[in-house]
Amino acid sequence: MNRLNSEAFVLLDQHIMWSDMIGNVIGLIALALGWRRSVWSWPVQLLSGLVLFAAFFGHLAGSAGKQVVVIAVALWGWWQWNRGEDEDGRVSVRFATWRERAAMVGAAAAGTLAVSGLFHAYPTLSWDPWPDAYIFVGTIVAMYAQARGMVEFWFAWLLVDLVGVPLNFANGYAFSGFVYVLYGALVLWGMRDWWLRSREAGQPVMEGAPA
């Protein structure tokens, strides 16, 4: 563990740790696999969660706790995607209903308030309760939407990144900040692909054509 949390190199006056670098590179691979709708996205996310938990533990409680949730949701998402493959061997995707969207927004708001309240009550858990709670809950919502094959998964990750990038730089996790910028580009490409595939899946079959 000491080796994993040791410094790998210095980039632009930022000290890059091995755990931060390795965990985020694995996470980037997991996101790319999610874009391809490959079930392997989940075991790779599981591995990323284990490494990043080691990176954040003892410093960013919210981010470390987030990785525990990432591990649990990755196991559930793995099971969900193994049940939801379509004709090309990949998971089916769709847009969420308005009721599902409202439920996710409501859960995100309530969860952020609750977790932030916990961090304020116990200041040793997080030095910056609001963004830490936002990232913690936002990640759960994003992974839930991904597990259900919802296109909104990509929108949720974008909202998490908007806070995650500056928070990582502020706490010395520079490699996380750099990788999150790459996440942003990959999220946009993945969003486009899932969006197009959800429209294709929703198109009616022409009369006389095989279903």
C-alpha positions as CSV (number, residue, x, y, z in Angstrom):
1,M,0.0,0.0,0.0
2,N,2.9,2.4,0.8
3,R,4.3,1.7,-2.7
4,L,1.0,2.3,-4.3
5,N,0.6,5.6,-2.6
6,S,4.1,6.8,-3.3
7,E,5.0,9.5,-5.8
8,A,5.4,8.4,-9.5
9,F,6.6,11.7,-11.0
10,V,6.1,15.4,-11.0
11,L,4.1,17.1,-13.8
12,L,3.7,20.9,-14.0
13,D,4.6,21.1,-10.3
14,Q,2.0,18.6,-9.4
15,H,3.0,15.4,-7.6
16,I,1.5,12.4,-9.3
17,M,0.9,9.3,-7.1
18,W,0.9,5.8,-8.5
19,S,-2.5,4.9,-7.0
20,D,-4.0,8.1,-8.5
21,M,-2.5,7.4,-11.9
22,I,-3.2,3.7,-12.1
23,G,-6.8,3.9,-10.8
24,N,-7.8,6.7,-13.1
25,V,-6.3,5.1,-16.2
26,I,-8.2,1.9,-15.4
27,G,-11.4,4.1,-14.9
28,L,-10.8,5.6,-18.3
29,I,-10.7,2.2,-19.8
30,A,-13.9,1.2,-18.0
31,L,-15.7,4.3,-19.4
32,A,-14.5,3.4,-22.9
33,L,-15.9,-0.1,-22.5
34,G,-19.1,1.5,-21.3
35,W,-19.3,3.5,-24.5
36,R,-18.9,0.2,-26.4
37,R,-21.7,-1.2,-24.2
38,S,-19.4,-4.1,-23.2
39,V,-20.1,-5.9,-20.0
40,W,-16.4,-5.8,-19.2
41,S,-16.9,-2.2,-18.2
42,W,-18.1,-3.4,-14.8
43,P,-15.2,-5.6,-13.7
44,V,-12.8,-2.9,-14.9
45,Q,-14.7,-0.3,-12.8
46,L,-14.5,-2.7,-9.9
47,L,-10.7,-2.8,-10.2
48,S,-10.5,1.0,-10.6
49,G,-12.6,1.4,-7.4
50,L,-10.3,-0.7,-5.4
51,V,-7.2,1.2,-6.5
52,L,-8.7,4.6,-6.0
53,F,-10.0,3.7,-2.6
54,A,-6.4,3.2,-1.6
55,A,-5.6,6.6,-3.1
56,F,-8.3,8.6,-1.3
57,F,-8.5,6.7,2.0
58,G,-7.5,8.9,5.0
59,H,-7.7,12.2,3.0
60,L,-10.9,12.6,1.1
61,A,-13.5,10.6,3.0
62,G,-16.3,11.4,0.5
63,S,-14.2,10.3,-2.5
64,A,-13.0,7.2,-0.6
65,G,-16.5,6.3,0.4
66,K,-17.6,6.9,-3.2
67,Q,-15.2,4.1,-4.3
68,V,-16.8,1.7,-1.8
69,V,-20.2,2.5,-3.5
70,V,-18.5,2.2,-6.9
71,I,-17.4,-1.4,-6.0
72,A,-20.9,-2.3,-4.8
73,V,-22.7,-0.8,-7.8
74,A,-20.2,-2.3,-10.2
75,L,-21.1,-5.8,-8.9
76,W,-24.8,-5.0,-9.3
77,G,-24.3,-3.4,-12.8
78,W,-22.3,-6.4,-13.9
79,W,-25.2,-8.6,-13.0
80,Q,-27.7,-6.2,-14.7
81,W,-25.8,-6.0,-18.0
82,N,-25.4,-9.8,-18.1
83,R,-29.2,-9.9,-18.2
84,G,-29.7,-7.1,-20.7
85,E,-27.8,-8.0,-23.8
86,D,-29.4,-7.3,-27.2
87,E,-29.0,-9.1,-30.6
88,D,-25.4,-7.8,-31.1
89,G,-24.3,-9.2,-27.7
90,R,-24.1,-5.8,-26.1
91,V,-26.4,-4.1,-23.6
92,S,-29.6,-2.4,-24.8
93,V,-29.8,1.3,-24.2
94,R,-32.7,3.7,-23.9
95,F,-33.7,7.1,-22.6
96,A,-35.2,7.3,-19.1
97,T,-38.8,8.1,-18.7
98,W,-39.7,11.5,-17.2
99,R,-40.7,9.7,-14.0
100,E,-37.3,8.0,-13.8
101,R,-35.6,11.3,-14.5
102,A,-37.5,13.1,-11.8
103,A,-36.7,10.2,-9.4
104,M,-33.0,10.4,-10.1
105,V,-32.9,14.2,-9.7
106,G,-34.9,14.0,-6.5
107,A,-32.7,11.2,-5.1
108,A,-29.5,13.2,-6.1
109,A,-30.7,16.3,-4.3
110,A,-31.9,14.5,-1.2
111,G,-28.8,12.4,-1.1
112,T,-26.4,15.3,-1.4
113,L,-28.2,17.2,1.4
114,A,-28.1,14.1,3.6
115,V,-24.4,13.2,2.9
116,S,-23.4,16.9,3.3
117,G,-25.2,17.0,6.6
118,L,-23.2,14.0,7.7
119,F,-19.9,15.6,6.7
120,H,-20.8,18.9,8.5
121,A,-21.7,16.9,11.6
122,Y,-18.4,15.1,11.5
123,P,-15.9,17.5,10.0
124,T,-13.1,15.0,10.1
125,L,-14.8,13.1,7.3
126,S,-14.4,15.8,4.7
127,W,-12.7,19.3,4.6
128,D,-15.1,20.4,1.8
129,P,-18.5,18.8,2.5
130,W,-20.7,20.1,-0.3
131,P,-18.6,19.2,-3.4
132,D,-17.5,15.9,-1.7
133,A,-21.1,15.0,-1.1
134,Y,-22.1,16.1,-4.6
135,I,-19.5,13.8,-6.2
136,F,-20.4,10.9,-3.9
137,V,-24.1,11.0,-4.6
138,G,-23.7,12.0,-8.3
139,T,-21.5,9.0,-8.9
140,I,-24.1,6.7,-7.5
141,V,-26.8,8.2,-9.7
142,A,-24.6,8.0,-12.8
143,M,-23.7,4.3,-12.2
144,Y,-27.3,3.5,-11.5
145,A,-28.3,5.0,-14.8
146,Q,-25.5,3.1,-16.6
147,A,-26.6,-0.2,-15.0
148,R,-30.1,0.4,-16.3
149,G,-28.8,1.3,-19.8
150,M,-30.1,4.9,-19.7
151,V,-28.6,7.5,-21.9
152,E,-28.9,10.0,-19.0
153,F,-25.9,8.2,-17.5
154,W,-23.6,10.3,-19.6
155,F,-25.3,13.6,-18.6
156,A,-24.9,12.6,-14.9
157,W,-21.1,12.0,-15.4
158,L,-20.7,15.4,-17.0
159,L,-22.3,17.0,-14.0
160,V,-20.0,15.1,-11.7
161,D,-17.0,16.1,-13.7
162,L,-17.8,19.8,-13.5
163,V,-17.1,19.6,-9.7
164,G,-14.7,16.6,-9.7
165,V,-12.0,18.3,-11.9
166,P,-11.4,21.4,-9.7
167,L,-11.7,19.4,-6.5
168,N,-9.1,16.9,-7.5
169,F,-6.6,19.6,-8.5
170,A,-7.3,21.5,-5.2
171,N,-6.5,18.3,-3.2
172,G,-3.3,17.5,-5.1
173,Y,-4.7,14.7,-7.2
174,A,-3.5,16.3,-10.4
175,F,-3.6,13.1,-12.5
176,S,-7.3,12.6,-11.6
177,G,-7.9,16.2,-12.8
178,F,-6.1,15.6,-16.1
179,V,-7.9,12.3,-16.7
180,Y,-11.3,13.8,-15.8
181,V,-10.7,16.2,-18.7
182,L,-10.3,13.2,-21.0
183,Y,-13.4,11.7,-19.4
184,G,-15.3,14.8,-20.5
185,A,-14.4,14.2,-24.2
186,L,-15.1,10.5,-24.0
187,V,-18.4,11.2,-22.3
188,L,-19.5,13.4,-25.2
189,W,-18.6,10.7,-27.7
190,G,-20.3,8.0,-25.7
191,M,-23.4,10.1,-25.2
192,R,-23.7,10.5,-29.0
193,D,-23.3,6.8,-29.6
194,W,-25.9,5.8,-27.0
195,W,-28.2,8.5,-28.1
196,L,-28.1,7.3,-31.7
197,R,-28.5,3.7,-30.7
198,S,-31.5,4.5,-28.5
199,R,-33.2,6.2,-31.4
200,E,-32.5,3.2,-33.7
201,A,-33.9,0.9,-31.0
202,G,-37.1,3.0,-30.8
203,Q,-37.8,3.2,-34.5
204,P,-40.9,1.2,-35.6
205,V,-40.3,-1.9,-37.8
206,M,-41.5,-1.2,-41.4
207,E,-44.5,-3.2,-42.5
208,G,-43.5,-6.4,-44.2
209,A,-40.0,-6.3,-42.8
210,P,-38.8,-9.0,-40.4
211,A,-39.0,-8.0,-36.8
